[in-house]
Amino acid sequence: FSPNATVTRAQAVTFLQRMANVSEADTAKADVEESPFVDISSTDYYYNAVLWAKKEGISDGTGKDKFSPNATCTRAQVVTLLYRVFEK
């Protein structure tokens, strides 16, 4: 537990996926056959959460084909992600 640590984009979508009570099995069945992002791998712990966020329109990444999973998630980005989750 590190209350003063920064949160990465990968951690943020993983938190949101769990908060939305979406299981790993459900996200593994996502309609996305392969990741649209070149900077994530199917072996990454956050892979299914990122695909879930993309599929649900919660995050389109940070560029044409990037998600930037290790970048710090700013407060503004967290608010945007939360808004999109609760908008559903």
LINLINHU-V915953 format. One record per residue. N is the residue number from 1. RES is the residue in one letter. PHI is phi in degrees with one decimal (NA if undefined). PSI is psi as a letter, one per 20 degrees, with the letter a starting at -180 (* if undefined). NEAR is the number of other ideal C-beta (glycine too) atoms within 8 Angstrom. Layout:
n=[N;N]
res=[RES;RES]
phi=[PHI;PHI]
psi=[PSI;PSI]
near=[NEAR;NEAR]
//
This chain:
n=[1;2;3;4;5;6;7;8;9;10;11;12;13;14;15;16;17;18;19;20;21;22;23;24;25;26;27;28;29;30;31;32;33;34;35;36;37;38;39;40;41;42;43;44;45;46;47;48;49;50;51;52;53;54;55;56;57;58;59;60;61;62;63;64;65;66;67;68;69;70;71;72;73;74;75;76;77;78;79;80;81;82;83;84;85;86;87;88]
res=[F;S;P;N;A;T;V;T;R;A;Q;A;V;T;F;L;Q;R;M;A;N;V;S;E;A;D;T;A;K;A;D;V;E;E;S;P;F;V;D;I;S;S;T;D;Y;Y;Y;N;A;V;L;W;A;K;K;E;G;I;S;D;G;T;G;K;D;K;F;S;P;N;A;T;C;T;R;A;Q;V;V;T;L;L;Y;R;V;F;E;K]
phi=[NA;-132.1;-63.3;-101.0;-78.7;-78.4;-112.8;-84.9;-62.6;-63.5;-63.2;-60.8;-70.8;-66.8;-58.0;-66.3;-61.0;-68.8;-62.8;-76.9;60.7;-98.4;-78.2;-59.6;-63.3;-65.4;-73.8;-66.4;-92.4;-54.9;-70.5;-83.1;-73.0;-146.5;-64.7;-80.8;-108.8;-80.0;-103.2;-129.9;-126.9;-62.9;-92.3;-74.9;-59.7;-96.4;-52.4;-66.4;-65.8;-66.0;-63.7;-61.4;-62.2;-66.1;-60.1;-85.0;75.5;-83.4;-149.1;-101.0;91.9;-115.4;-177.1;-50.6;-139.8;-121.3;-109.7;56.3;-63.0;-95.6;-73.8;-64.9;-89.0;-74.0;-59.5;-62.9;-66.8;-61.7;-61.2;-63.2;-62.2;-61.2;-57.8;-67.3;-65.1;-77.0;-71.5;-71.3]
psi=[p;n;h;j;q;r;p;r;h;g;g;g;h;g;g;h;g;h;h;i;k;o;r;h;g;g;h;h;j;q;i;o;h;q;p;i;p;i;j;q;q;i;i;q;h;j;g;h;h;g;h;g;h;g;h;i;k;h;p;j;a;j;a;g;k;q;h;m;h;j;q;p;o;r;h;g;g;g;g;g;g;g;g;h;g;i;h;*]
near=[2;4;4;3;5;5;9;11;15;15;10;13;16;11;9;14;13;8;7;7;5;8;6;6;6;8;13;7;5;9;4;9;3;4;11;7;11;6;7;12;6;5;4;10;5;12;12;11;13;17;12;15;13;14;9;9;6;11;11;4;11;7;6;3;7;10;12;10;12;6;8;7;12;6;5;6;10;11;8;8;15;9;8;12;12;6;5;5]
//
